[in-house]
Amino acid sequence: MLDFAVRMTRAAWKMSPADTERLRAVGFDDRAILQITLIAAFFNYINRVADALGVGRAS
């Protein structure tokens, strides 16, 4: 699961059906795979927004 999230974060355009098949092979169903994807995508989005706005940076 973590390898999937890292790959999605670093190179989402390289994701392939093989990535989801690896999750299925260890017991994740389609619903869980969707949840993993949505949660990772949300955190990526929020972190990019925060970085762009300088949230947490010292002034």
Buried (B, 14 or more C-beta within 10 A) or exposed (E): EEEBBEBBEEEEEEEEEEBBEBBEEEEBEEEEBEEBBEEBBEEBEEEEEEEEEEEEEEE
